[in-house]
């Protein structure tokens, strides 16, 4: 039994084990970033939909379209910020 491998070779080459564990840790971090980005994008969509559903649209089609545009001017920038942050988190 080697002094470097307290398990007597049970897990194979210790350097290979370290390399595989490092790869596994990187994969897990990548998966967490993807999950966070997905959640942020879903939240942005949910915020937009919820905001628009709360509108009480009245009047003709042109007036309703104007009301929707006004609401989007308020809600959309917040959604864009969430999506941008998600993309930046995913890319790093």
N, C-alpha and C positions, 0 to 999 in steps of 0.2 A: 504494500500500500504506500503510495507516494505521499509526501508531506503536503504537496499542493492540492491533492484531491482527497479530502477526508472521507469520501464515499467509496473509495476503492475502485473507481472506474464505473460505478453503477450507472451514471448518466452519460457515459462516453467522454469524449474530449471536453475538458472544462472550457476551453476557448470557443469551441463550437457551440456549447450550451449558452455561453455569454452572448455570442453573436445572435443566436436564435432568439434569446430573451429580449435583446435590444430591438430586433426586427419586430417581434411581437408587440413591444411597447410602442413602437412607431406606428404600427397598424392600428392599435387601440386609440392612440391620439388622433390619427386621421379619421377614424370612425366617429369619435366624439365631435370633431370639427364639423363633419358632414351632418351629424344629428343636430348640432346647434344651429347650423345654417338652415336646415330644413325647418326647424322650429321657428326661427326668426321669420322666414319667408311665409310660413303658414300664419303666424301672428299678424304679419302685415296684411295678408289677404283677408283674414278674419276681421281685423280692425276696419278695413275699407268696406267690406260687406255689411258689417254691423252699423257703421255710420250711415251708409246709404239706406239701409232698411228702416232707420228711424225717421227718415224724411216723410213728411205728410205732403205728397205732391198734389198740387191742385192747379186748375187752369188748363189752358190748351197745351198741346205738345211742345210748343216753343217755350212756354213758361216753365213747364216741367223740366225740359232740357236745361234751361238756365239755372234752375234750382239745383239740379244734379251737378252741373259744372261748378257752381259756387261751393257746394259741399266737397267736391273733389279737390278744389283749391285748398281746402283746410285739411282734409284727411290724407290726401296723396303724399304730400311732403314727408309726413311722419312715416308712412309706409315705405317710402323710398329710403329713408334713413335706416330703417331696420334691414332692408334688403342689402343696402350698401355695406353695412356692418357685417352682415352674414357673409357676403362675398369676400370681404377683407379677411374675416376670420377663417374662411375656407382656404384662401390663397396663401396664408402664411404657415 
